[in-house]
Amino acid sequence: MAKTPVKKTEKNSAPEIQDETGTQLKELFVNSLQDILWAEKHLTKALPKMAKAATSPELVEAFETHLEQTQEHIVRLEKVFAILEERPVAKICDAMK
């Protein structure tokens, strides 16, 4: 199988893959990122409710820590979207829902 040429456009940017398969793979990747972004944003709404309902101080702390980590994940995902030159749009994923 012949390799498809990959051209880097600039530092920290996604490689340009010059065939239909590469385009399809990028679309699949972006769709997956959109699903993950939705799940992470959904968690930022659910975790405070879970912390409020928790009866154990340790559990409250764990939910709060998880919320901070989830917010960091969202920032990282937004950076990935920027590198790919895509808008960070969350897409509902029924499997993750």
N, C-alpha and C positions, 0 to 999 in steps of 0.2 A: 504494500500500500504506500503510495507516494505521500510525502508530507506536504502540507499546505504551508506556504510562506506566511510568516508572522512578522509584522512590522510594528515596532514600538514607536509611538508618536512622540512622547516626551516622558520625562521621569514621572513616576507615580500615576501614569495613565494606563488604561487598559490596552492590551495589544489589539491591533486591528487584524482580525482574521478574515482572509479574503476569499471565503467561499460560503455557500448556502448552509452547510453543516455548522460552520462557526457561528453564523447568524442565529441559527436555531438553538445552538447551545447557549449563546448569550441570552436569548429570549427566555429559555428555561431557567437559567441562572437568575435573571432579573425577576421572573415570576416567583421563584423560590424565595428570593430576598423580600419580595413584597409580602408573601405569606408570613415569613418570619417577623417582619416589621409589624404586621397586624397583631401577631401573637404577643410580641413584646409590649406594644402599646396597650393591648387588652390587659396584660398583666399589671401595668402601671395603674390601672383603674381598680383591679381586683385586690391587689395586695394591701392597700390601705384599709379596705373593708375587712379583709381577713385579720389584719393586725388589730383593728378595733374590736372584733368579735373574739379574739384570743383571750384566754383566761390566765395563761402562764406568761410571766415577764420574759422568759427565755424565748417563747414562741413569738411574742410581739417583737422582740429584738431581731429574731431570725427573719420575720416578714419585712421589717424595716431595712435590714441589710440586703435582702433579696431585691427590694424596691430600688435601692441605690445601684445595685449591680445591673438591674434591668434597664435603668435609665442610661447607664454607661453603654449597654448593648445597643440601645437606640442611637446614641451618638455615633458609635462605630458603624452601624448599618448606614447611617446617613453619609458618613465618609465614603463608604464603599459605593453608594449610589453616585456620589460626586465624582469619584474616580472613573466610574463607568459612564459618566455624563448622562445620567438618568435622573428623573425626578423621584424623590423618596415617597412613593405612594404606597400606602398600606392596602393590601387586598385581602378580603375575608377568605380564609381557608377553612372549608368545612371540616377537613380532617383535624386541624388544630383546634377548631371550635369545639 
